[in-house]
Amino acid sequence: MGTSQHNTGGSGINNVVLYVDRGPPIPVTGTTNWSVVVNIPNAGTHSLWARADDNAGNRRYSQEIFITVQ
């Protein structure tokens, strides 16, 4: 679950995707408030980060975070 925001008066968020371990982009449900279910089958440390694209074609990436699956 995550949130995205755009500058006031901007073009708005077009889409958001999630990356797990730098794999292919995974589409999420929603834009400003979004959610996604992913299957991480292997125990260990994994990286997650998101990308948001606005309606004007601009792209921003979140900070990468790390989770541990046991």
Helices and strands as residue ranges (DSSP letters): E 2-3, E 13-20, E 26-27, E 33-34, E 44-54, E 59-61, E 65-69
